[in-house]
Amino acid sequence: MASSAVYLWQTLLAVAVIAGGWLLYEALRAREAAIRVTRDACRQQGLQLLDDTVHGTRLRFARDGEGIVRVRRTFEFDFSEDGIHRRSGRVVMLGSRLETLQLEPYQIAH
């Protein structure tokens, strides 16, 4: 009886470690996708992505277009149109796909 309880705990621990590793992998993959999307959007608009990174601010579950439950992550970042003024932006990823990208209004150089 005691050996079956030990086996159960070992199995549960292994499942928890595997699930934790998978969640960490998915979080890193989504963050890297958010950085890539943000960097590309800034480049296309002639903006500078400050600190060359994003930081997570919100995490929740949502369904994608096919009805599959995914993790929706919101990341914020800073950018500059002139190298002086710091502006904020937000990117929302559903899984590792872009859902929305928002930029704080900025002055367009003439």
C-alpha positions in Angstrom: 0.0 0.0 0.0 2.8 2.4 0.9 4.6 1.8 -2.4 1.6 2.6 -4.4 1.2 5.9 -2.6 4.8 6.7 -3.3 4.4 5.8 -6.9 1.3 8.1 -7.1 3.2 11.0 -5.6 6.1 10.4 -8.0 3.8 10.3 -11.0 2.0 13.5 -9.9 5.4 15.2 -9.4 6.5 14.2 -12.8 3.3 15.4 -14.4 3.6 18.7 -12.5 7.2 19.2 -13.7 6.3 18.4 -17.3 3.3 20.8 -17.2 5.4 23.5 -15.6 8.1 23.1 -18.3 5.5 23.2 -21.0 3.9 26.4 -19.6 7.3 28.0 -19.3 8.2 27.1 -22.9 4.9 28.5 -24.2 5.4 31.7 -22.2 8.8 32.2 -23.7 7.6 31.4 -27.2 4.8 33.9 -26.9 7.2 36.6 -25.5 9.6 36.0 -28.3 6.8 36.3 -30.9 5.6 39.5 -29.2 9.1 41.0 -29.4 9.4 40.0 -33.1 6.0 41.5 -34.0 6.7 44.7 -32.0 10.2 45.1 -33.5 8.8 44.6 -37.1 5.9 47.1 -36.5 8.3 49.7 -35.1 10.7 49.2 -38.1 7.8 49.6 -40.5 6.6 52.8 -38.9 10.2 54.2 -38.6 10.1 54.0 -34.8 12.7 52.9 -32.3 11.8 50.0 -30.0 13.3 51.1 -26.7 15.1 48.5 -24.6 14.5 46.1 -27.5 12.0 44.1 -25.3 8.4 43.8 -24.0 7.2 43.0 -20.5 4.1 41.0 -19.6 1.3 42.8 -17.9 -1.8 40.5 -18.2 -2.6 36.8 -18.6 -5.9 35.2 -19.2 -7.7 32.5 -21.2 -9.6 33.1 -24.4 -10.9 31.1 -27.4 -9.3 31.6 -30.8 -11.2 31.7 -34.1 -11.5 27.9 -34.1 -12.9 27.8 -30.6 -9.7 26.4 -29.0 -8.9 27.8 -25.6 -5.5 29.6 -25.7 -3.6 31.9 -23.3 -4.1 35.6 -24.1 -1.0 37.5 -23.0 -0.7 41.3 -22.9 2.7 42.8 -23.2 3.7 46.5 -22.9 6.7 48.2 -24.5 8.2 51.6 -25.0 9.1 53.2 -28.3 10.3 56.5 -29.6 9.6 58.4 -32.8 12.6 60.8 -32.4 15.0 59.1 -29.9 14.0 61.7 -27.2 10.3 61.1 -26.3 9.3 57.8 -24.7 5.9 56.5 -25.8 4.1 53.3 -24.7 2.6 50.5 -26.8 0.8 47.3 -26.1 0.7 44.0 -27.9 -1.8 41.2 -27.2 -0.9 37.7 -28.2 -3.4 34.8 -28.4 -1.1 31.8 -28.0 1.9 32.8 -30.1 -0.2 34.8 -32.7 -0.7 38.5 -32.8 -4.2 39.6 -31.8 -3.8 43.4 -31.5 -1.0 46.0 -31.5 -1.6 49.5 -30.1 0.8 52.5 -30.2 0.4 55.6 -28.1 -0.2 58.6 -30.5 3.1 60.2 -31.6 4.2 63.1 -33.8 4.9 62.0 -37.4 8.0 63.8 -38.8 7.4 65.7 -42.0 
